[in-house]
Amino acid sequence: MLMKDKAKFFKALGDETRLKIVACLMDHEHCACEFTDITDKDQTTNSRHLKVLVEAEILDYRKEGRNIIYRIKNDEVKVILQNIGIERIDTCCKGC
């Protein structure tokens, strides 16, 4: 990983809302609509945060019909996140 990429990675994690989203995804993937419960932010704000995390190559997503499902990009990223102290949130959404 280049220094520029590392800076983007850590800058993306420098926000409480994005940290909550990442922590929620440590064990399970989730639909974008589920993050409003843990972040107390509207869907538009969460979408902007998710975009930052995808661009930093922390998250990946796939489309299922009208839903966008997010997950940690891969096991390597998950290990990095665990090593820097990111822990999973047990109940990240009311609908789970």
C-alpha positions, -999 to 999 in steps of 0.1 A, spaced: 0 0 0 14 34 -10 17 62 15 -10 81 -4 -33 51 0 -25 47 36 -33 83 43 -66 79 26 -73 47 46 -66 64 80 -83 96 70 -115 77 62 -114 62 97 -110 96 113 -147 101 117 -170 87 145 -198 79 121 -175 60 97 -160 41 127 -195 30 138 -203 18 103 -170 -2 100 -175 -17 135 -210 -28 125 -196 -45 94 -168 -64 112 -189 -96 114 -217 -92 89 -226 -74 58 -255 -49 59 -278 -30 37 -271 7 35 -306 14 49 -297 -3 82 -271 22 92 -295 50 101 -302 31 134 -267 32 147 -255 65 133 -286 86 140 -279 102 106 -302 103 76 -297 81 45 -280 108 25 -254 115 51 -247 78 56 -243 74 18 -216 100 18 -198 83 46 -201 49 29 -187 64 -3 -156 77 16 -151 42 30 -154 25 -4 -130 50 -20 -105 43 8 -108 6 -1 -121 -3 33 -155 -14 22 -169 -31 -8 -205 -34 -20 -229 -53 -42 -264 -45 -54 -293 -68 -46 -323 -54 -64 -328 -19 -51 -306 -25 -20 -269 -19 -17 -252 -44 6 -219 -33 22 -191 -54 38 -155 -51 48 -135 -53 15 -115 -85 24 -99 -104 52 -66 -84 49 -85 -52 56 -104 -68 84 -72 -79 101 -58 -44 98 -89 -29 114 -88 -55 142 -51 -47 148 -57 -10 152 -85 -17 177 -117 -16 157 -142 -39 175 -175 -51 162 -208 -36 174 -231 -64 186 -264 -47 178 -258 -24 150 -294 -21 137 -329 -26 151 -340 -48 122 -312 -74 128 
